[in-house]
Amino acid sequence: MSHLPPFSGDDPTCPKCGNVGASSTFSERNPRNGLWGDRLVRVCLRCGYSWDESTVDQDQEDGQGVGA
């Protein structure tokens, strides 16, 4: 079970500035916060804030996320 928020789709809303739109990068580990495991690193296209989300395959296993 993933402890990350579910994948928020192609046009996510930034939790800091409210802008719609973010880039996505797959990461197997995230050294900036000590978390390990597959994740998507989202970066707001306006303010640059970044946050982590679970991958689509993790969402399907957990029964959450886009299309669940």
Buried (B, 14 or more C-beta within 10 A) or exposed (E): EBEBBBBBEEEBBBEEEEBEEBEBEEBEEBEEEEEEBBBBBBBBEEEEBBBBBBBBEBBBEBEBBEEE
